[in-house]
C-alpha cells in the first residue's frame, strides 16, 4: 500500500514538473516578439526617422521615402499621432489630384538631456528633439571633489532646468546622455577612471542617474558622443568615415566607419591619449615617454592656458608660435597614424585645443602632408569641429534623440 502511494506521488510530481515546463515555454512564446511585431516596429522607426528628417511632409511622400505601402503608412502614422509624435500643419496644394495633408514631427514630444564631463568643466543642456537648447548650465570641474557630490550637483542642475522650462506646460524628460573623459563599461554603466581626475574610479554613473530620474541613461566617452553630435548636427553630416579628436588636457577619439560608431570588441576604441608619438619624448604621468597626451595637448602648456598662449601668438610672440607649432606637428603625426589605419574622409579637431585655430591647424596639416601618401592626403579633409566646445554635450543629448526614434519590439 505504501509503495502505491509513493508511486502516485511520484507520478503527480512528474505531471507537475511537466506542467511547469509547458507553462514556461508558453510564457516565453507569448513574451518573445513575433516576426511580424519586429517588422512593424522597424517600419514605425523608419517612418518616424524620415518624418524627423523631412518635416513637414505628406503621407504619400513618406511612402516614397520609406518604400512602404500607403496602407502601412496610414496605420502607423495614426499610431504615432496617438502617441504624440505628430503635428498636423495644413495642406499642400498639387497641380494634379487633390491637395495633401502635411504632417510634421512634434518637436515638443519631450526634452532630452545632455551632460558632458571633461577634465576642466561640466556642461548640462536640456534640448528639444532637434538639439535646440532650451536650458543650459556650465561650471568648472573640481578634480579633487568626491564623485557623489559632483553627481548630486549635476542631478540638481538637471532638476532645476526641468523646473524652469515651459512653466505650466511641462515636457517629459526622454532620457539623459552622458559623455565622460574616461573609458566606460557599457553594460554596467561604470566609469573606469582616468589619471587626470582624482577619486573617479569604478563609479556607477549610469545607475545613479537612472535611479534618480527614472529615465533611460546613455553613457559613453565624450569623444564618442561628440562624433555622433557632429554627424547629426555638425560638420560630419555628409561624411560616413570620420575621426573626431577631443583635445584638451588629454585626448580621445570618436570614430565613425560607414556611418556607424566604431567602439571595438570591448567598447574601448578611441583611447589614444597614450599612443606614443616620440619614444624619446618627455615622460608622461602614465610612466611612458612621448605619449600624445604630453606632446599634443594642453598638458604641454601648463601653467599657461591655451587661450593665453593663443593671445600671445596673435600678438606675434615667437615663443608662443613655436610652442603651438610644436603641438600642431605632434597632432599631425598622431592624426597621420590614425589615417593610415582607418582611412577617413574627414578628421575633426575639437576640444579646448581647437581655440588655438591656425596656430595648430597649419603645422598639423603640413606635418600630415609629409607623413602621408599624396593620394591619401588628397582624399580627405581636416577641419575644426562645427559645434565647437558643445560637440560633447550636444552629442550626449543626441544619443537620447537617436534612441527616441527607434521602437523596440
Secondary structure, 3 states (H helix, E strand, C coil): CHHHHHHHHHHHHHHHHHHHHHHHHHHHHHHCCCHHHHHHHHHHHHHHHHHHHHCCEEHHHHHHHHCCCHHHHHHHHHHHHHCCCEEEEEEECCCCCCCEEEEEECCCCCEEEEEEECCCEEEEEEECCCCCEEEEEEEECCCCCCHHHHHHHHHHHHHHHHHHCCCCCCCCEEEEEEEECCCEECCCCEEEECCCCCCCEEECHHHHHHHHHCCCEEEEEHHHHHHHHHHHHCCCCCCCCEEEEEECCCEEEEEEECCEECCCCCCCCCCCCCCECCCCCCECCCCCECEHHHHCCHHHHCCCCHHHHHHHHHCCCHHHHHHHHHHHHHHHHHHHHHHHHHCCCEEEEECHHHHHCHHHHHHHHHHHHHHCCHHHHHCCEEEECCCHHHHHHHHHHHHHHHHHCCCCC
